[in-house]
Amino acid sequence: MNSTIDHRDLRLRFVTPEAVLLHEETDPARVSRLRSSLEGELVLRNPPIAAAMPDGRYVVLDGATRTTALRELQVRHIPVQVVPYLEPETRLEAWYHVLPDAAADQARAYVEHHASIVTRVDVETAREALNARQATAALVESDGQALLLTLHTDHAWIKSSAEPESAAGILRGLVGTYGGAGEIYRIVHTDLVDIVQREDHCPCVVMFPTFTPDEIMGVASHQDLLPAGITRHLISGRVLNMNMDLDVLRRDQPLNEKNQWMRDWLTAKILAKKVRYYHEPVFIFDD
């Protein structure tokens, strides 16, 4: 019931654009489309979701495109939902990419170019190497084998100023080679060989490591960004359909005053029974 909801349960606050860090790259075309949509509708439907960092800044877990579009619109403040970066509230998993023929060819070409750090192994060995941070990605093929991109001794898992290359840099290079070569499907699945053998014109699946929250904060701090679409955050209590006027984000007002406005606005929404919390998973049909 609405009477059990408090504005603090929603964990919404305004932050400055400079205080928000991305952990993954964005697609300029998607940013441009969203920016045009925001300029036309003048409403932000869903807030970016972020976690607090030890230095007082925030890392965006979900909503990199929204955050970038709002920055380009030069808003004064960005509303974010700040969630605990620990289970069970927030779980971090990896997406795998199912590649169509053209994209698979591009991925293999990238792997062949890095032959010095590639080994051929079975899928379970590839999974173990990814979990142990001994490899950055693996291309699973229909014969049940995987091309494993191992991590060179000169490479860092998270780049600082000293290392010539990092895991994130290798991943950006790999995903960047096939990003425009057909539609890429994201999956979370264990039987990868079955998928490759069953799907027509999708001859391989790219496996990625599951990053930790500390690693996500590390790539954000050093701006050694991961490619888009390989991290998956499962977030309990996600705020949807906030529908906040863009004029509020643009308003030139001290941050503490704007956050007081946020608290009052949320309380009014709750009292008007405009906020609902679903305890159970639901299926929603969009028009």
Contacts in CASP RR format, 6 or more apart in sequence:
PFRMAT RR
TARGET T0000
AUTHOR 0000-0000-0000
METHOD contacts of the structure
MODEL  1
MNSTIDHRDLRLRFVTPEAVLLHEETDPARVSRLRSSLEGELVLRNPPIA
AAMPDGRYVVLDGATRTTALRELQVRHIPVQVVPYLEPETRLEAWYHVLP
DAAADQARAYVEHHASIVTRVDVETAREALNARQATAALVESDGQALLLT
LHTDHAWIKSSAEPESAAGILRGLVGTYGGAGEIYRIVHTDLVDIVQRED
HCPCVVMFPTFTPDEIMGVASHQDLLPAGITRHLISGRVLNMNMDLDVLR
RDQPLNEKNQWMRDWLTAKILAKKVRYYHEPVFIFDD
2 270 0 8 1.000
2 271 0 8 1.000
2 273 0 8 1.000
2 275 0 8 1.000
2 276 0 8 1.000
4 277 0 8 1.000
5 270 0 8 1.000
5 275 0 8 1.000
5 277 0 8 1.000
6 270 0 8 1.000
7 263 0 8 1.000
7 266 0 8 1.000
7 267 0 8 1.000
7 270 0 8 1.000
9 277 0 8 1.000
10 81 0 8 1.000
10 239 0 8 1.000
10 266 0 8 1.000
10 275 0 8 1.000
11 81 0 8 1.000
11 82 0 8 1.000
11 83 0 8 1.000
11 239 0 8 1.000
12 47 0 8 1.000
12 79 0 8 1.000
12 80 0 8 1.000
12 81 0 8 1.000
12 82 0 8 1.000
12 239 0 8 1.000
12 242 0 8 1.000
12 262 0 8 1.000
12 266 0 8 1.000
13 79 0 8 1.000
13 80 0 8 1.000
13 82 0 8 1.000
13 259 0 8 1.000
13 262 0 8 1.000
14 77 0 8 1.000
14 78 0 8 1.000
14 79 0 8 1.000
14 80 0 8 1.000
14 249 0 8 1.000
14 255 0 8 1.000
14 258 0 8 1.000
14 259 0 8 1.000
14 262 0 8 1.000
15 50 0 8 1.000
15 58 0 8 1.000
15 77 0 8 1.000
15 78 0 8 1.000
15 80 0 8 1.000
15 255 0 8 1.000
16 76 0 8 1.000
16 77 0 8 1.000
16 78 0 8 1.000
16 255 0 8 1.000
17 67 0 8 1.000
17 70 0 8 1.000
17 71 0 8 1.000
17 75 0 8 1.000
17 77 0 8 1.000
17 78 0 8 1.000
19 56 0 8 1.000
19 57 0 8 1.000
19 58 0 8 1.000
20 48 0 8 1.000
20 50 0 8 1.000
20 57 0 8 1.000
20 58 0 8 1.000
20 59 0 8 1.000
20 60 0 8 1.000
20 67 0 8 1.000
20 78 0 8 1.000
20 80 0 8 1.000
21 53 0 8 1.000
21 57 0 8 1.000
21 58 0 8 1.000
21 59 0 8 1.000
21 60 0 8 1.000
21 220 0 8 1.000
21 221 0 8 1.000
21 223 0 8 1.000
22 59 0 8 1.000
22 60 0 8 1.000
22 64 0 8 1.000
22 67 0 8 1.000
22 68 0 8 1.000
22 220 0 8 1.000
22 223 0 8 1.000
22 225 0 8 1.000
23 59 0 8 1.000
23 60 0 8 1.000
23 61 0 8 1.000
23 64 0 8 1.000
23 216 0 8 1.000
23 217 0 8 1.000
23 219 0 8 1.000
23 220 0 8 1.000
23 225 0 8 1.000
23 226 0 8 1.000
23 231 0 8 1.000
24 64 0 8 1.000
24 225 0 8 1.000
24 226 0 8 1.000
24 227 0 8 1.000
24 228 0 8 1.000
24 229 0 8 1.000
24 230 0 8 1.000
24 231 0 8 1.000
25 64 0 8 1.000
25 172 0 8 1.000
25 225 0 8 1.000
25 226 0 8 1.000
25 227 0 8 1.000
25 228 0 8 1.000
26 64 0 8 1.000
26 65 0 8 1.000
26 68 0 8 1.000
26 228 0 8 1.000
27 65 0 8 1.000
27 228 0 8 1.000
30 65 0 8 1.000
31 65 0 8 1.000
31 68 0 8 1.000
31 69 0 8 1.000
31 72 0 8 1.000
34 65 0 8 1.000
34 66 0 8 1.000
34 69 0 8 1.000
35 69 0 8 1.000
35 72 0 8 1.000
35 73 0 8 1.000
38 44 0 8 1.000
38 69 0 8 1.000
38 70 0 8 1.000
38 73 0 8 1.000
38 246 0 8 1.000
39 73 0 8 1.000
42 245 0 8 1.000
42 246 0 8 1.000
42 247 0 8 1.000
43 243 0 8 1.000
43 244 0 8 1.000
43 245 0 8 1.000
43 246 0 8 1.000
44 66 0 8 1.000
44 70 0 8 1.000
44 79 0 8 1.000
44 242 0 8 1.000
44 243 0 8 1.000
44 244 0 8 1.000
44 246 0 8 1.000
44 249 0 8 1.000
45 240 0 8 1.000
45 241 0 8 1.000
45 242 0 8 1.000
45 243 0 8 1.000
46 66 0 8 1.000
46 239 0 8 1.000
46 240 0 8 1.000
46 241 0 8 1.000
46 242 0 8 1.000
47 66 0 8 1.000
47 78 0 8 1.000
47 79 0 8 1.000
47 80 0 8 1.000
47 81 0 8 1.000
47 239 0 8 1.000
47 242 0 8 1.000
47 244 0 8 1.000
48 60 0 8 1.000
48 62 0 8 1.000
48 63 0 8 1.000
48 64 0 8 1.000
48 66 0 8 1.000
48 67 0 8 1.000
48 78 0 8 1.000
48 79 0 8 1.000
48 80 0 8 1.000
48 81 0 8 1.000
49 60 0 8 1.000
49 61 0 8 1.000
49 62 0 8 1.000
49 63 0 8 1.000
49 80 0 8 1.000
49 81 0 8 1.000
49 83 0 8 1.000
49 233 0 8 1.000
49 235 0 8 1.000
49 238 0 8 1.000
49 239 0 8 1.000
50 58 0 8 1.000
50 59 0 8 1.000
50 60 0 8 1.000
50 61 0 8 1.000
50 80 0 8 1.000
50 81 0 8 1.000
50 82 0 8 1.000
50 83 0 8 1.000
51 58 0 8 1.000
51 59 0 8 1.000
51 61 0 8 1.000
51 82 0 8 1.000
51 83 0 8 1.000
51 84 0 8 1.000
51 85 0 8 1.000
51 90 0 8 1.000
51 213 0 8 1.000
51 217 0 8 1.000
52 58 0 8 1.000
52 82 0 8 1.000
52 85 0 8 1.000
53 59 0 8 1.000
53 217 0 8 1.000
53 220 0 8 1.000
53 221 0 8 1.000
54 217 0 8 1.000
55 221 0 8 1.000
58 80 0 8 1.000
58 82 0 8 1.000
59 216 0 8 1.000
59 217 0 8 1.000
59 220 0 8 1.000
60 67 0 8 1.000
60 80 0 8 1.000
60 220 0 8 1.000
61 83 0 8 1.000
61 85 0 8 1.000
61 90 0 8 1.000
61 216 0 8 1.000
61 233 0 8 1.000
61 235 0 8 1.000
62 233 0 8 1.000
62 235 0 8 1.000
62 238 0 8 1.000
64 228 0 8 1.000
67 78 0 8 1.000
70 78 0 8 1.000
70 249 0 8 1.000
71 78 0 8 1.000
73 246 0 8 1.000
73 250 0 8 1.000
74 250 0 8 1.000
75 246 0 8 1.000
75 249 0 8 1.000
75 250 0 8 1.000
76 249 0 8 1.000
76 250 0 8 1.000
76 251 0 8 1.000
76 252 0 8 1.000
76 253 0 8 1.000
77 249 0 8 1.000
77 255 0 8 1.000
77 258 0 8 1.000
78 249 0 8 1.000
79 242 0 8 1.000
79 244 0 8 1.000
79 249 0 8 1.000
79 262 0 8 1.000
81 238 0 8 1.000
81 239 0 8 1.000
83 89 0 8 1.000
83 90 0 8 1.000
83 235 0 8 1.000
83 236 0 8 1.000
83 237 0 8 1.000
84 90 0 8 1.000
85 213 0 8 1.000
86 213 0 8 1.000
88 236 0 8 1.000
89 235 0 8 1.000
89 236 0 8 1.000
89 237 0 8 1.000
90 213 0 8 1.000
90 233 0 8 1.000
90 234 0 8 1.000
90 235 0 8 1.000
90 236 0 8 1.000
91 233 0 8 1.000
91 234 0 8 1.000
92 210 0 8 1.000
92 211 0 8 1.000
92 212 0 8 1.000
92 213 0 8 1.000
92 216 0 8 1.000
92 231 0 8 1.000
92 232 0 8 1.000
92 233 0 8 1.000
92 234 0 8 1.000
93 188 0 8 1.000
93 210 0 8 1.000
93 231 0 8 1.000
93 232 0 8 1.000
93 233 0 8 1.000
93 234 0 8 1.000
94 188 0 8 1.000
94 207 0 8 1.000
94 208 0 8 1.000
94 209 0 8 1.000
94 210 0 8 1.000
94 211 0 8 1.000
94 230 0 8 1.000
94 231 0 8 1.000
94 232 0 8 1.000
95 186 0 8 1.000
95 187 0 8 1.000
95 188 0 8 1.000
95 208 0 8 1.000
95 229 0 8 1.000
95 230 0 8 1.000
95 231 0 8 1.000
95 232 0 8 1.000
96 186 0 8 1.000
96 187 0 8 1.000
96 188 0 8 1.000
96 189 0 8 1.000
96 192 0 8 1.000
96 205 0 8 1.000
96 206 0 8 1.000
96 207 0 8 1.000
96 208 0 8 1.000
97 175 0 8 1.000
97 178 0 8 1.000
97 184 0 8 1.000
97 185 0 8 1.000
97 186 0 8 1.000
97 187 0 8 1.000
97 205 0 8 1.000
97 206 0 8 1.000
97 208 0 8 1.000
97 230 0 8 1.000
98 184 0 8 1.000
98 185 0 8 1.000
98 186 0 8 1.000
98 187 0 8 1.000
98 195 0 8 1.000
98 199 0 8 1.000
98 202 0 8 1.000
98 205 0 8 1.000
99 107 0 8 1.000
99 178 0 8 1.000
99 184 0 8 1.000
99 202 0 8 1.000
99 203 0 8 1.000
99 204 0 8 1.000
99 205 0 8 1.000
99 206 0 8 1.000
100 181 0 8 1.000
100 182 0 8 1.000
100 183 0 8 1.000
100 184 0 8 1.000
100 201 0 8 1.000
100 202 0 8 1.000
101 201 0 8 1.000
101 202 0 8 1.000
101 203 0 8 1.000
102 178 0 8 1.000
102 181 0 8 1.000
102 182 0 8 1.000
103 178 0 8 1.000
103 179 0 8 1.000
103 180 0 8 1.000
103 181 0 8 1.000
103 182 0 8 1.000
103 184 0 8 1.000
104 139 0 8 1.000
104 178 0 8 1.000
104 202 0 8 1.000
104 203 0 8 1.000
104 204 0 8 1.000
105 181 0 8 1.000
106 177 0 8 1.000
106 178 0 8 1.000
106 179 0 8 1.000
106 181 0 8 1.000
107 139 0 8 1.000
107 174 0 8 1.000
107 177 0 8 1.000
107 178 0 8 1.000
107 204 0 8 1.000
107 206 0 8 1.000
108 139 0 8 1.000
108 147 0 8 1.000
108 204 0 8 1.000
109 177 0 8 1.000
110 173 0 8 1.000
110 174 0 8 1.000
110 177 0 8 1.000
110 178 0 8 1.000
111 118 0 8 1.000
111 139 0 8 1.000
111 147 0 8 1.000
111 149 0 8 1.000
111 174 0 8 1.000
112 118 0 8 1.000
114 149 0 8 1.000
114 170 0 8 1.000
116 152 0 8 1.000
117 149 0 8 1.000
117 150 0 8 1.000
117 151 0 8 1.000
117 152 0 8 1.000
118 147 0 8 1.000
118 148 0 8 1.000
118 149 0 8 1.000
118 150 0 8 1.000
119 147 0 8 1.000
119 148 0 8 1.000
119 150 0 8 1.000
120 145 0 8 1.000
120 146 0 8 1.000
120 147 0 8 1.000
120 148 0 8 1.000
121 129 0 8 1.000
121 138 0 8 1.000
121 145 0 8 1.000
121 146 0 8 1.000
121 148 0 8 1.000
122 144 0 8 1.000
122 145 0 8 1.000
122 146 0 8 1.000
123 138 0 8 1.000
123 140 0 8 1.000
123 144 0 8 1.000
123 145 0 8 1.000
123 146 0 8 1.000
123 192 0 8 1.000
123 193 0 8 1.000
123 207 0 8 1.000
125 146 0 8 1.000
125 148 0 8 1.000
126 135 0 8 1.000
126 138 0 8 1.000
126 140 0 8 1.000
126 146 0 8 1.000
126 148 0 8 1.000
126 207 0 8 1.000
127 138 0 8 1.000
127 207 0 8 1.000
129 135 0 8 1.000
129 138 0 8 1.000
129 148 0 8 1.000
129 150 0 8 1.000
130 136 0 8 1.000
130 137 0 8 1.000
130 138 0 8 1.000
130 207 0 8 1.000
130 208 0 8 1.000
130 209 0 8 1.000
130 210 0 8 1.000
131 209 0 8 1.000
131 210 0 8 1.000
133 151 0 8 1.000
133 157 0 8 1.000
133 167 0 8 1.000
133 209 0 8 1.000
134 150 0 8 1.000
134 151 0 8 1.000
135 148 0 8 1.000
135 149 0 8 1.000
135 150 0 8 1.000
135 151 0 8 1.000
135 209 0 8 1.000
136 149 0 8 1.000
136 150 0 8 1.000
136 151 0 8 1.000
136 167 0 8 1.000
136 170 0 8 1.000
136 171 0 8 1.000
136 174 0 8 1.000
136 208 0 8 1.000
136 209 0 8 1.000
137 148 0 8 1.000
137 149 0 8 1.000
137 170 0 8 1.000
137 171 0 8 1.000
137 174 0 8 1.000
137 206 0 8 1.000
137 207 0 8 1.000
137 208 0 8 1.000
137 209 0 8 1.000
138 146 0 8 1.000
138 147 0 8 1.000
138 148 0 8 1.000
138 149 0 8 1.000
138 206 0 8 1.000
138 207 0 8 1.000
139 146 0 8 1.000
139 147 0 8 1.000
139 204 0 8 1.000
139 205 0 8 1.000
139 206 0 8 1.000
139 207 0 8 1.000
140 146 0 8 1.000
140 192 0 8 1.000
140 193 0 8 1.000
140 196 0 8 1.000
140 204 0 8 1.000
140 205 0 8 1.000
140 206 0 8 1.000
140 207 0 8 1.000
141 147 0 8 1.000
141 196 0 8 1.000
141 203 0 8 1.000
141 204 0 8 1.000
142 193 0 8 1.000
142 196 0 8 1.000
142 197 0 8 1.000
142 203 0 8 1.000
142 204 0 8 1.000
144 193 0 8 1.000
144 196 0 8 1.000
146 207 0 8 1.000
149 170 0 8 1.000
149 174 0 8 1.000
151 157 0 8 1.000
151 167 0 8 1.000
151 170 0 8 1.000
152 165 0 8 1.000
154 163 0 8 1.000
154 164 0 8 1.000
154 165 0 8 1.000
155 163 0 8 1.000
155 164 0 8 1.000
155 165 0 8 1.000
155 166 0 8 1.000
155 167 0 8 1.000
155 170 0 8 1.000
156 162 0 8 1.000
156 163 0 8 1.000
156 165 0 8 1.000
156 166 0 8 1.000
156 167 0 8 1.000
157 166 0 8 1.000
157 167 0 8 1.000
157 215 0 8 1.000
158 166 0 8 1.000
158 167 0 8 1.000
158 168 0 8 1.000
158 215 0 8 1.000
158 218 0 8 1.000
158 219 0 8 1.000
158 222 0 8 1.000
158 224 0 8 1.000
159 165 0 8 1.000
159 166 0 8 1.000
159 168 0 8 1.000
159 169 0 8 1.000
159 222 0 8 1.000
159 224 0 8 1.000
160 222 0 8 1.000
166 224 0 8 1.000
167 209 0 8 1.000
168 219 0 8 1.000
168 224 0 8 1.000
168 225 0 8 1.000
168 226 0 8 1.000
169 224 0 8 1.000
171 208 0 8 1.000
171 226 0 8 1.000
171 227 0 8 1.000
171 230 0 8 1.000
172 225 0 8 1.000
172 226 0 8 1.000
172 227 0 8 1.000
173 227 0 8 1.000
174 206 0 8 1.000
174 227 0 8 1.000
175 206 0 8 1.000
175 227 0 8 1.000
175 228 0 8 1.000
175 229 0 8 1.000
175 230 0 8 1.000
176 227 0 8 1.000
178 184 0 8 1.000
185 202 0 8 1.000
186 229 0 8 1.000
186 232 0 8 1.000
187 195 0 8 1.000
187 205 0 8 1.000
188 232 0 8 1.000
189 195 0 8 1.000
192 205 0 8 1.000
192 207 0 8 1.000
195 202 0 8 1.000
195 205 0 8 1.000
196 202 0 8 1.000
196 203 0 8 1.000
196 204 0 8 1.000
196 205 0 8 1.000
208 230 0 8 1.000
211 219 0 8 1.000
211 226 0 8 1.000
211 231 0 8 1.000
216 231 0 8 1.000
218 224 0 8 1.000
219 225 0 8 1.000
219 226 0 8 1.000
237 277 0 8 1.000
248 258 0 8 1.000
248 261 0 8 1.000
251 258 0 8 1.000
253 261 0 8 1.000
266 275 0 8 1.000
269 275 0 8 1.000
END
